[in-house]
């Protein structure tokens, strides 16, 4: 496969991951189907907006803006960790606050907005499509990922007897992952500016996935330990 095809596949995988993140919050909270569709629709229209201006945005300028916004990245991670702790604490005291706290993981945040913008910019550079078509492609992919994962998590929640406490654990793990990203991204940008020899693509790509996988497994085992107590 050529580089443009790999770029498109990589972007779609990234959209799938962010869609699953949003769907996790929707699926484990007690919101209605209409509200799930509304949240998926919000991402669709945001993608249309970014797609319509993708031709006028520079990826280099966006990278500089992203580097300046690492403080926001840290705030989002702390918000996720705090909301996860609050969700678990309230559930253990007999109150379900997932209808409100799920917003921390499911509503468009600076990280998700950045992912949408980068997806539109990269697809605009890789494909010979108009901005509106790029926005439609990204928006439809995001909408499908959000809605499908929401119902999948909801089915798993009912089938496995999971509670909002599970969502709280996932929010904390995701917040830690974001926090690690906020620490590692500036270091990567600095090494890139210093023209250091880059690692092979396979090596550089597997470490974030490995870290995320370890966090997910840790959360799973913690959940198992709690359920056996």
HELIX and SHEET records of a PDB file:
HELIX    1   1 UNK A    3  UNK A   28  1                                  26    
HELIX    2   2 UNK A   33  UNK A   52  1                                  20    
HELIX    3   3 UNK A   54  UNK A   56  5                                   3    
HELIX    4   4 UNK A   59  UNK A   68  1                                  10    
HELIX    5   5 UNK A   70  UNK A   92  1                                  23    
HELIX    6   6 UNK A   98  UNK A  101  1                                   4    
HELIX    7   7 UNK A  103  UNK A  106  1                                   4    
HELIX    8   8 UNK A  110  UNK A  126  1                                  17    
HELIX    9   9 UNK A  131  UNK A  160  1                                  30    
HELIX   10  10 UNK A  164  UNK A  193  1                                  30    
HELIX   11  11 UNK A  201  UNK A  228  1                                  28    
END                                                                             
